[in-house]
Amino acid sequence: MSLDIEQVLKTLPTMTKEVESLLDTLKQDFVEPKILEGKLVACPVIAGRVLQISNSSFYGLSREISSLREATIILGQHTLKSLIYSLAAMDEFKGSKDNNVLDYTLIWQHSLYSACLARTIADYKKLNASDIFTAALFQHFGILILENIEQEKISQAITLSKAQNASFKKTIFHITKLNYINLSAEALNYWHFPVSVCELIHSLKKEKIDPERSTETKILQLSNFITSAFLKSPLSIDNNPIDKEILDIVESEADFIRLLEQTDILYAQMASNFIG
């Protein structure tokens, strides 16, 4: 029996009232730093991680940020919004059940490395790295949602994809009739993530590569392809080749090696703050 995406979205957890209040505040076009700081203080776990990440090389700032007020001013509301939404959503899906079929830590490791690589390539291409990072981080979010409500079907998909060396995305679709990439985008839209991020994830849902697809989408595909080659997770089970035009986003082998080195450093700094 196929799943209805609207019904699936209704299963998404409700965040704490403090986090909800913070996210509601961020929906405004502009929020005074003093007000935003007060909302962050009410969410100490998120606030602490925002401050830690602000002082990592992730944003490449030239000096240490010592307060939440300073972080809200220097990072800017758009960047801060993406960061806070990411932290809040990840906290809701850390795999607290003893009988989880999926290894949530491994899934988030895969997603975070892909996001760090996507950000590094986006910087290299002088594009909006913040949106690309967030889209890469949550492109597989739909799998975690499905595992929470249809654990048996996800287990079947893992077994079948391994047995047939078949694409995990295709196998899940065969069993649930849901494109989990589409579900990822719809879930983030349901939680009022930035529209630009949701649209980027939506652009990934087609099976075949569109020659007219944006550079941002190609970066997401390339980062996930490379990550799948390095990590052993259900997301790495995919027998689809990648087009040369996507590989050519990075202009030379020397550039590619340099970008991977930068990604390794960035991932090492970010993993403890995002994944724990």
N, C-alpha and C positions, 0 to 999 in steps of 0.2 A: 504494500500500500504506500502510495506517495505521500509526502509531507507537504503541508500548506505553510508557506513562508510566514504568513500573518500569524498563524497559530504558534509557530516556532518563536517569533519575536516576543510574543506575550509571555514566554517562559523566561525571558531575561531577568536577572535579579534586580531588585531595587537597591540602589546605593543608600548609604546612611544619609540622614537628613542634612548633616554638615557638608558632605560631599555634594549632595543635590543642590544645596544652597550655593556652594562655590561654583558649580557648573552653570546654574541659572544666572549667576552674576556675570559669568564670562560670555553669556549670550549677547550682552549689550555691546554696542559698537565701541564704547569707551568707558572704562571704569577707573576712578581715581585710585592711584597706587595705595593710598592709606586704607581705602575700603577693601581692596583686593588683598592687602596684607592681613587685615583682620579676618577675612574669610579663610585664608590659608592657615593662620594660626589655629583656627578651629579644627583643622585637619592635620594634626602634627606629623603623622607618618608621611603623607604626601608632601607637606611643607619641608620636612627634613631632606627628602630625596630631591626635591626641586633645588634646594640650596646646594646639595652635593653635586648634582648634574650641572648646575650653573658654573661650578668651579672646575669642571673637567674640561678636557680639550675639545669636547663635543661642540662648544660654541666658540672656542678659540679666543676667549677674552684675554686682554693683556694684563689684567690685574684681578686679585681675589675679590669675590663678592661676599660681603660679610653679613648682609641682612636680607630678609625677604623683601623689604621695601625697595632695596637697591636692585634685587633680582627682577622685580616687576617693572622697574623703570628701564634697566639696561637691556633685558631680553625683549621687552615689548609684549603687548597683550596677545598678539597673534601667535607668536612662538610659545609664550607661556601657556596659552590655551591648548595648543596641540600637546604640549608636554604633560599638563595636568590631566587632560582627557586620557592620554595614553596610560599614565600611572594608575588612574582610577579604574579604568577598564581591565587592566592586567590584574589588579588586586582582586577583582571579582572572579577571575578564572585562573587560579593557581593550583587546581587539582587537589582539593581537600579530602575527597572521598578515598577510602582505603581500597576500593575495588575499581578505581579508574582503569579503563582499557588503555588509554593513551598515557604516555609519559609526558606530563605537562611541562616539566622542566626542559625536556629535550625539544618539545615543540617550540617553546619560547626561545630556547637557545638558537634554534634554526631561524626563527623569525627575526630575532635581534641581530644575528650575524648578517642576515640578508639585508636588514634595515641599515646597519652600519656601512655595508658595502655600497648600498644604493645611495646613501648620503655622500660617501666619499666620491663616487662617480659623478653625482649631481654637482658637487663642488667643483670637480674637474671640468664639467661641462658648463659651469656658471649658471646653474638653474636653481629653483626654489628647493633647497635641500630639506627644509623642515617638513613640507608636505610629502615629499618623496619618502623620507624616513618613516613618517607615520603610516603611510599607505603600505610600505613594505612590511612594517612591524605587524600590521593587522590583516594582511591579505589572507592568512590562513585562520583567522579568528572563527569563521563559521564551523570549522571542524570541532573546536572546543564546545561550541554551543550545541552542536548535534550530539556530541558524546555525552553531554549532560542529560539529554532527553531521549536519545536513541542509542544507548550504549551497545546493545546487541548488534544493531546494524553497522555501527562503526567497527566492531570486532569482526564482523563478517567481511567488511570492506578491506580491513588489514590482511586477513587471511587470504582472501581472494587475490588481492593485488600482489602479494608475495608469491603465491602459487603460480600466478600467470605472468609475473614480472610486468604487470600492467600499471598504468597511471592510477595513482591513488584518487585523484580528482574524478577520473572517469568511472572508477569502481564505485565510489560513493554516490555518484549521480545514477549509476545503474541500479543501485539498491534503494536509494531514497527518493530519486527523481528530483533532487535539489542540487543546483550548482553551488557548492559551498563558498566559492569566491563571491558569487552574487549575494549569498547570505551574509558574508562578512561585511560587504558594503551596506546592505540594508540594516544590519544590526548597528553599525556605527551611525547611520543616518537616524535610526530610532533613538539613539542616545545623543543626538544633536552634535555629532562631530562636524568639523568644518566640511562644507559641501565639496571643496576642492579635493579633499582626501577621499571622500566617498566616490567621487567621479573617477579618480585615478584607479581605485580598486575595481570599480565597475568595468573599466577598460580592459581588465585582465580576464574577464569571464569567458571570452570566446576561445574555442579550442585551437583554431588556426590563427596564425599571425597575420594581422592586417598590415599590408605595406604602407598604408596611410597613417598608421598608429603613431602617436606622439613620441618624441624622444623620451619623455618621462616614463611612459609605459614600457618602452624598450629597456630602460634602465632597471625597472622593476623585474622584468623577465630575465635579464642578464644576471642580476644579483641573486635571484632565486635559483637559477640554473647553476651558477658557480657554487653557491652554498650547498646545493644538493650533491655536488660532486665531492664536497669535503666532509659533510656530516652524514651519519647513518640514522635516519629517522624515517617514519612512514612517508613524510613529505618528499623524501629523496627517491621514492619509487616512481619513476616516470620514464617511459621509453620514447618520448617524443624528442626528436632532434631540435636544435635551435638554429634559426636562420643566420646566415653569415652577416647580414646587415645589422643584426643585434650585436654580434661579436665585434663588429667594426666600430661600435660606439667608442671603445678605447682604441686609440689610434696606433699604439705600438706595444710590443711585448714589454719593453722597458717601463712604459707608463703603467701597464697592467700590473707588473710586479711591484712597482712603487705604491699603487693604489691598494693592493692586497696587504702590503706591510702597514700602511696607514690604517686600514680596516682592522687588522689584528690588534693594534694599539688601542684604537677607539673601542672595539668590542671588549677588551680586557678591562677598560675603565668603566664601561657602561653596565656590564653584566651584573655586578653586585647591586647596583642601584635600581635596575629594572627588574631583574629576576630574583634577586635576594640570595 
